[in-house]
Amino acid sequence: MDLTAGPFTRLPFLNGAYIAVDAVPGAFLVVDGPYCVFTKAEMQYCHNFRCRLIPPLGRCAVVHTAARTGMEEVTSLSADRLTGVEAVFDQVCGYPEARVVFATSFDFHELLNFPLADVARKAGRRSGKLVCPIPSGSLGAGWLDGYSRACEALARGIPLSPGKAGRDTVAVVGYLFDRDEPDHAGNLRELRRLLAGLGLRLVSVWLSGVGTAALRKVETASLILSLPYARGAARALGRRLRVRVIEAGLPLGLTNTERFLTSLARALGRLALARRFLDREVPAAADDTQAHVSRIIRGRAAVLRLPDPHLRRALQGLCADLGLKACVPAGGRPPRAGPPLFIGPRDTEPLPGIVIPFGYPNYEDHPAVERPFLGFKGFRHLVDTMARRILSFESMKARKESMACLRPGESSGVAALWQTARPRIRR
């Protein structure tokens, strides 16, 4: 079994477009493709408990242009489909709840040179609705390209008025809001707190589960902070609003969060503010997690099996913070020191170690309370999650070993079993 490859090493372009549409209430996506573009949205539905793409009741936010739900043939694709596709766009643009309508193509439809963008824009003009064609990448681009291009299409098309920037205001553009759940709610709250530590007021986050009216608040920002997932959108907004754009990495882990704040403060001439804030935050986060790191986490191996290169790079920094060896076991075998941590989506096959579900897609971890993974609060939660997973794994292993030592017919009793089945942790 190859431990280097995760179960979702290459996700399709449409997945990223679906994530972006799901992150904007009132958004619809028309895909020039067959019925299966609808069923592909089920991955997002399982990842996001509050997914609005294919709700049990109400209209679906993903719409296909196929005239029938059966297998499409070359003859049906080469025929004159203009009238039928126009009718689909007119119908979707006519929905009273539609605030923005995206449009893109599915794999082989991309090759037909169908004037999808023109059809979409004309429907937008007829209805007065905002329509944003997404340049298709179904034949070669990946899911993060789909998300980035959807954000950039919105950044180019949304009505904005420059000259409204307020003092000490910032907009974050390029945040991957892959689900409307408390982990991301916690991240947004932590981003707001981190920026406030530099004397900045966060006025808009692209994307963040808010509609186009709230996204237009980006025009009140005097600075755009560009995160990795939509650099093109950040540049487009910066040009349209004539404001400065500063690129940054993900503030995940102690070192990355400190670097995030320090680099931003240096660019803005606010290093003194950053030092005062960091002098409080870094020691507090380290003190709160020191025992967990030293007794449970440190010294283990971590295999990062995520389809997200930005998150994978940030997790390498977190591993260095925690004394984890971010590596891939040679020859596809776990290291002899003990079971490694497998961080990322769970595989269909059992893994020889401790699985920590993280990133996209995540089907088995849906917090009911805020549990960020960015910033200093996110660092605490990540340490807590890792420690709980490790202790649970070690406790189960110890109980199995204890039961295996019993002679046939012998009963250990609950108290004795728990006494001998303690997880092995360092003193």
C-alpha positions as CSV (number, residue, x, y, z in Angstrom):
1,M,0.0,0.0,0.0
2,D,1.4,3.4,-1.0
3,L,1.3,5.6,2.1
4,T,2.5,8.6,0.1
5,A,-0.7,9.1,-1.8
6,G,-3.9,10.2,-0.2
7,P,-7.4,9.0,-1.3
8,F,-8.1,12.3,-3.0
9,T,-4.7,13.2,-4.6
10,R,-6.3,14.9,-7.6
11,L,-9.8,16.3,-7.3
12,P,-11.6,17.7,-10.4
13,F,-12.0,21.3,-11.4
14,L,-15.8,21.3,-10.7
15,N,-15.2,20.4,-7.0
16,G,-13.6,23.8,-6.4
17,A,-16.3,25.6,-8.3
18,Y,-18.9,23.9,-6.2
19,I,-17.1,24.9,-3.0
20,A,-17.1,28.6,-4.1
21,V,-20.8,28.5,-5.1
22,D,-21.7,26.8,-1.8
23,A,-19.9,29.6,0.0
24,V,-22.1,32.4,-1.4
25,P,-25.8,32.3,-0.4
26,G,-27.9,33.2,-3.3
27,A,-25.4,31.9,-5.9
28,F,-26.3,29.4,-8.6
29,L,-24.0,27.5,-11.0
30,V,-25.1,26.5,-14.5
31,V,-22.8,23.7,-15.8
32,D,-22.8,23.0,-19.5
33,G,-22.8,19.3,-19.1
34,P,-24.8,16.1,-18.4
35,Y,-26.8,15.0,-15.4
36,C,-23.8,13.7,-13.6
37,V,-22.6,17.2,-12.8
38,F,-25.5,17.2,-10.3
39,T,-24.5,14.0,-8.7
40,K,-20.8,15.1,-8.3
41,A,-22.1,17.8,-5.9
42,E,-22.8,15.0,-3.4
43,M,-19.1,15.1,-2.2
44,Q,-19.7,18.7,-1.0
45,Y,-23.0,17.7,0.5
46,C,-21.2,15.1,2.7
47,H,-18.4,17.5,3.5
48,N,-20.6,20.4,4.6
49,F,-23.6,19.7,6.8
50,R,-25.0,23.0,5.8
51,C,-24.5,22.5,2.1
52,R,-27.0,24.4,-0.1
53,L,-26.0,22.9,-3.4
54,I,-28.5,20.0,-3.4
55,P,-30.9,20.6,-0.5
56,P,-33.5,18.1,0.5
57,L,-36.1,20.8,-0.1
58,G,-36.0,23.8,-2.4
59,R,-34.1,24.5,-5.6
60,C,-30.7,23.0,-6.3
61,A,-27.9,25.5,-6.7
62,V,-26.2,23.4,-9.3
63,V,-28.0,23.2,-12.7
64,H,-27.0,21.2,-15.8
65,T,-27.9,22.0,-19.4
66,A,-28.5,18.4,-20.6
67,A,-31.9,18.0,-22.3
68,R,-32.3,14.6,-20.8
69,T,-30.8,12.7,-17.8
70,G,-29.6,9.7,-19.9
71,M,-26.3,9.1,-21.6
72,E,-25.4,12.0,-23.9
73,E,-24.3,11.2,-27.4
74,V,-22.0,13.0,-29.8
75,T,-24.9,13.8,-32.1
76,S,-26.8,15.6,-29.2
77,L,-23.7,17.7,-28.4
78,S,-23.0,18.7,-32.0
79,A,-26.7,19.7,-32.6
80,D,-27.8,23.3,-32.2
81,R,-28.3,23.6,-28.5
82,L,-28.4,27.3,-28.3
83,T,-32.2,27.7,-27.6
84,G,-32.2,25.0,-24.9
85,V,-29.2,26.4,-23.1
86,E,-30.6,29.9,-23.3
87,A,-33.8,28.6,-21.7
88,V,-31.8,27.1,-18.8
89,F,-30.1,30.5,-18.1
90,D,-33.3,32.4,-18.4
91,Q,-34.9,30.1,-15.9
92,V,-32.1,30.3,-13.3
93,C,-31.7,34.1,-13.7
94,G,-35.4,34.3,-13.1
95,Y,-35.3,32.8,-9.6
96,P,-36.1,35.6,-7.2
97,E,-33.5,34.3,-4.7
98,A,-30.7,34.3,-7.3
99,R,-28.2,37.0,-6.6
100,V,-25.3,35.7,-8.8
101,V,-25.3,33.1,-11.5
102,F,-22.0,31.4,-12.3
103,A,-21.5,29.4,-15.5
104,T,-18.8,26.9,-16.6
105,S,-18.4,23.8,-18.8
106,F,-17.9,20.1,-18.1
107,D,-14.9,18.2,-19.6
108,F,-15.7,17.3,-23.3
109,H,-18.2,20.1,-23.5
110,E,-15.2,22.5,-23.2
111,L,-14.0,21.2,-26.6
112,L,-17.1,22.1,-28.5
113,N,-16.4,25.9,-28.5
114,F,-20.0,26.6,-27.5
115,P,-20.5,30.3,-26.7
116,L,-21.5,29.7,-23.1
117,A,-20.1,32.9,-21.7
118,D,-22.0,35.0,-24.3
119,V,-25.2,33.1,-23.6
120,A,-24.8,33.6,-19.9
121,R,-24.1,37.4,-20.2
122,K,-27.1,38.0,-22.4
123,A,-29.3,36.2,-19.9
124,G,-27.9,38.4,-17.2
125,R,-28.6,41.5,-19.2
126,R,-32.2,40.4,-19.9
127,S,-32.8,39.6,-16.2
128,G,-30.7,42.3,-14.5
129,K,-28.9,39.6,-12.5
130,L,-25.2,39.4,-11.9
131,V,-23.7,36.6,-14.2
132,C,-20.1,35.5,-13.8
133,P,-18.8,33.0,-16.4
134,I,-15.9,30.9,-15.0
135,P,-13.3,29.9,-17.6
136,S,-13.5,26.1,-17.7
137,G,-10.6,23.9,-16.6
138,S,-12.3,20.6,-16.5
139,L,-9.9,18.9,-18.9
140,G,-6.7,19.8,-17.1
141,A,-7.0,22.0,-14.0
142,G,-7.7,20.8,-10.5
143,W,-10.2,21.7,-7.7
144,L,-8.2,24.6,-6.3
145,D,-8.1,26.1,-9.8
146,G,-11.9,25.8,-9.9
147,Y,-12.2,27.7,-6.6
148,S,-9.7,30.4,-7.6
149,R,-11.3,31.0,-11.0
150,A,-14.7,31.2,-9.5
151,C,-13.5,33.8,-7.0
152,E,-11.7,35.8,-9.7
153,A,-14.8,35.7,-11.9
154,L,-16.8,37.2,-9.1
155,A,-14.1,39.7,-8.3
156,R,-14.2,40.9,-12.0
157,G,-18.0,41.0,-12.2
158,I,-19.4,42.2,-8.9
159,P,-20.4,45.9,-8.9
160,L,-18.0,48.0,-6.9
161,S,-17.3,51.6,-6.3
162,P,-13.7,52.7,-5.5
163,G,-12.9,55.5,-3.1
164,K,-14.9,54.3,-0.1
165,A,-11.9,52.9,1.8
166,G,-11.9,53.5,5.6
167,R,-8.9,54.0,7.8
168,D,-7.1,50.9,9.1
169,T,-9.5,48.6,7.3
170,V,-8.5,45.3,5.7
171,A,-10.2,42.7,3.5
172,V,-9.0,39.1,3.3
173,V,-9.3,37.6,-0.1
174,G,-8.4,34.0,-0.9
175,Y,-9.8,32.2,2.2
176,L,-10.9,28.7,1.4
177,F,-14.4,28.6,2.9
178,D,-15.1,24.9,2.1
179,R,-18.0,24.5,4.5
180,D,-20.3,26.5,6.6
181,E,-19.5,24.8,9.9
182,P,-18.0,26.0,13.3
183,D,-14.4,25.2,12.4
184,H,-14.5,28.0,9.8
185,A,-16.6,30.2,12.0
186,G,-13.8,29.9,14.5
187,N,-11.2,30.7,11.9
188,L,-13.0,33.8,10.8
189,R,-13.2,35.0,14.4
190,E,-9.6,34.3,15.0
191,L,-8.5,36.1,11.8
192,R,-10.5,39.1,13.0
193,R,-8.7,38.9,16.4
194,L,-5.2,38.6,14.9
195,L,-5.7,41.6,12.6
196,A,-7.1,43.6,15.5
197,G,-3.9,42.9,17.3
198,L,-2.2,45.0,14.6
199,G,-4.8,47.8,14.9
200,L,-6.7,46.6,11.8
201,R,-10.4,46.2,11.3
202,L,-11.5,43.3,9.1
203,V,-14.4,44.4,6.9
204,S,-14.7,41.5,4.4
205,V,-13.6,38.0,3.8
206,W,-13.7,36.3,0.4
207,L,-15.2,33.8,0.7
208,S,-16.9,33.4,4.1
209,G,-20.5,32.2,3.8
210,V,-22.0,35.6,3.1
211,G,-23.9,36.9,0.0
212,T,-22.9,39.4,-2.6
213,A,-24.2,42.4,-0.6
214,A,-21.8,41.6,2.2
215,L,-19.0,40.8,-0.2
216,R,-19.3,44.2,-1.6
217,K,-18.0,45.6,1.7
218,V,-14.6,44.9,0.3
219,E,-14.8,48.4,-1.3
220,T,-14.5,49.9,2.2
221,A,-11.0,48.2,2.7
222,S,-7.9,50.3,2.5
223,L,-5.8,47.1,2.2
224,I,-6.3,43.6,0.7
225,L,-4.6,40.7,2.4
226,S,-4.2,38.0,-0.2
227,L,-4.3,34.3,0.9
228,P,-3.2,31.5,-1.3
229,Y,-6.6,30.2,-2.6
230,A,-7.5,33.2,-4.8
231,R,-4.5,35.4,-5.6
232,G,-6.0,36.3,-8.9
233,A,-9.2,37.6,-7.3
234,A,-7.1,39.7,-4.8
235,R,-5.2,41.3,-7.6
236,A,-8.4,42.0,-9.6
237,L,-10.0,43.6,-6.6
238,G,-6.9,45.6,-5.8
239,R,-6.8,47.0,-9.3
240,R,-10.5,47.8,-9.4
241,L,-10.5,49.5,-6.0
242,R,-7.0,51.0,-6.3
243,V,-5.8,49.7,-3.0
244,R,-2.7,47.9,-1.9
245,V,-2.5,44.1,-2.0
246,I,-0.2,42.2,0.4
247,E,0.3,38.4,-0.1
248,A,0.5,36.1,2.9
249,G,0.6,32.5,3.8
250,L,-1.7,30.5,6.0
251,P,-1.4,31.4,9.8
252,L,-1.5,27.7,10.9
253,G,0.7,26.8,13.8
254,L,2.8,29.0,16.1
255,T,5.6,29.7,13.6
256,N,3.4,30.4,10.6
257,T,1.1,32.6,12.6
258,E,4.0,34.6,14.0
259,R,5.4,34.9,10.5
260,F,2.0,35.9,9.1
261,L,1.6,38.8,11.6
262,T,5.2,39.9,11.5
263,S,5.4,40.1,7.7
264,L,2.1,42.1,7.6
265,A,3.2,44.4,10.4
266,R,6.5,45.0,8.7
267,A,4.8,46.0,5.4
268,L,2.5,48.4,7.3
269,G,5.1,49.8,9.6
270,R,3.5,48.3,12.7
271,L,6.2,46.1,14.1
272,A,5.9,47.5,17.6
273,L,2.2,46.6,17.7
274,A,3.0,43.1,16.4
275,R,5.7,42.5,19.0
276,R,3.5,43.5,21.9
277,F,0.7,41.2,20.6
278,L,3.1,38.3,19.9
279,D,4.8,38.7,23.3
280,R,1.4,37.8,24.9
281,E,0.1,35.3,22.5
282,V,3.0,33.0,21.7
283,P,4.0,32.2,25.3
284,A,0.4,31.7,26.3
285,A,-0.3,29.2,23.5
286,A,3.0,27.4,24.2
287,D,2.3,27.1,27.9
288,D,-1.3,25.8,27.3
289,T,-0.1,23.0,25.1
290,Q,3.4,22.1,26.5
291,A,2.3,19.1,28.5
292,H,0.3,17.6,25.6
293,V,3.1,18.1,23.2
294,S,5.9,16.8,25.5
295,R,4.0,13.8,26.9
296,I,1.8,12.7,23.9
297,I,2.7,14.2,20.6
298,R,6.4,15.0,20.3
299,G,8.7,12.6,18.5
300,R,6.1,10.8,16.4
301,A,6.0,10.7,12.6
302,A,3.4,12.5,10.6
303,V,2.3,11.6,7.1
304,L,0.6,14.5,5.4
305,R,-1.9,13.0,2.9
306,L,-3.9,16.0,1.7
307,P,-4.9,17.1,-1.8
308,D,-4.3,20.8,-0.7
309,P,-0.7,21.9,-1.3
310,H,-1.2,25.1,0.7
311,L,-2.5,23.3,3.7
312,R,0.1,20.6,3.4
313,R,2.9,23.3,3.4
314,A,1.4,25.0,6.5
315,L,1.1,21.6,8.3
316,Q,4.8,21.0,7.8
317,G,5.4,24.1,9.9
318,L,3.0,22.9,12.5
319,C,4.9,19.6,12.6
320,A,8.1,21.4,13.3
321,D,6.4,23.3,16.1
322,L,5.2,20.1,17.7
323,G,8.4,18.1,17.3
324,L,6.7,15.8,14.8
325,K,8.7,14.3,11.9
326,A,6.8,15.2,8.8
327,C,7.8,12.4,6.5
328,V,6.7,9.5,4.3
329,P,7.9,6.1,5.7
330,A,10.4,4.5,3.3
331,G,9.1,1.7,1.3
332,G,5.5,2.4,2.3
333,R,6.0,1.1,5.8
334,P,5.4,3.0,9.1
335,P,8.5,3.8,11.2
336,R,9.5,1.4,13.9
337,A,9.3,4.1,16.6
338,G,5.5,3.7,16.7
339,P,2.4,4.2,14.7
340,P,2.5,7.5,12.7
341,L,-0.1,10.1,12.4
342,F,-1.9,10.2,9.1
343,I,-3.2,13.7,8.6
344,G,-5.8,14.2,5.9
345,P,-9.0,12.6,4.5
346,R,-9.5,9.0,5.7
347,D,-8.7,6.3,3.1
348,T,-11.0,3.5,2.1
349,E,-8.3,1.1,3.2
350,P,-7.2,0.8,6.9
351,L,-4.0,2.7,7.6
352,P,-1.2,1.4,9.9
353,G,-1.4,4.3,12.3
354,I,-3.5,7.1,13.9
355,V,-5.8,8.9,11.4
356,I,-6.5,12.6,12.0
357,P,-9.2,13.7,9.6
358,F,-8.4,17.2,8.3
359,G,-8.8,19.3,5.2
360,Y,-11.0,18.7,2.2
361,P,-13.0,16.5,2.0
362,N,-13.7,15.6,5.6
363,Y,-16.7,13.3,6.1
364,E,-16.2,12.2,9.7
365,D,-15.4,15.4,11.7
366,H,-18.2,18.0,12.0
367,P,-17.8,20.2,15.1
368,A,-20.9,21.5,16.8
369,V,-19.0,24.3,18.5
370,E,-16.3,26.7,17.2
371,R,-13.1,24.8,16.7
372,P,-10.7,26.9,14.6
373,F,-7.4,25.5,13.1
374,L,-5.9,28.9,12.2
375,G,-4.0,31.3,14.5
376,F,-3.1,30.8,18.1
377,K,-6.6,29.5,19.1
378,G,-6.4,27.1,16.2
379,F,-3.0,25.9,17.4
380,R,-4.5,24.9,20.7
381,H,-7.4,23.1,19.1
382,L,-5.1,21.2,16.7
383,V,-2.9,20.0,19.7
384,D,-6.1,19.0,21.5
385,T,-7.4,17.0,18.6
386,M,-4.1,15.2,18.0
387,A,-3.7,14.4,21.6
388,R,-7.2,13.0,21.9
389,R,-6.8,10.9,18.8
390,I,-3.4,9.5,20.0
391,L,-4.8,8.7,23.5
392,S,-7.8,7.0,22.0
393,F,-5.7,4.9,19.7
394,E,-3.2,3.9,22.5
395,S,-6.0,3.2,25.0
396,M,-7.8,0.9,22.5
397,K,-4.5,-0.8,21.7
398,A,-3.7,-1.3,25.4
399,R,-7.2,-2.8,26.1
400,K,-6.8,-5.2,23.2
401,E,-3.4,-6.3,24.5
402,S,-4.8,-6.7,28.0
403,M,-7.7,-8.9,26.7
404,A,-5.2,-11.0,24.7
405,C,-3.3,-11.9,27.9
406,L,-6.4,-13.4,29.6
407,R,-6.7,-17.2,29.8
408,P,-9.8,-18.8,28.3
409,G,-12.8,-18.3,30.6
410,E,-11.0,-15.8,32.7
411,S,-12.7,-12.4,33.3
412,S,-10.6,-9.4,34.2
413,G,-13.4,-7.3,35.5
414,V,-14.0,-3.7,34.4
415,A,-11.8,-2.2,37.1
416,A,-8.9,-4.5,36.5
417,L,-9.1,-4.0,32.8
418,W,-9.1,-0.3,33.0
419,Q,-6.2,-0.4,35.4
420,T,-4.0,-2.4,33.0
421,A,-5.2,-0.7,29.8
422,R,-3.6,2.7,30.3
423,P,-2.2,4.3,27.2
424,R,1.6,4.5,27.1
425,I,2.5,8.2,27.5
426,R,5.7,9.8,28.5
427,R,6.3,11.2,32.0
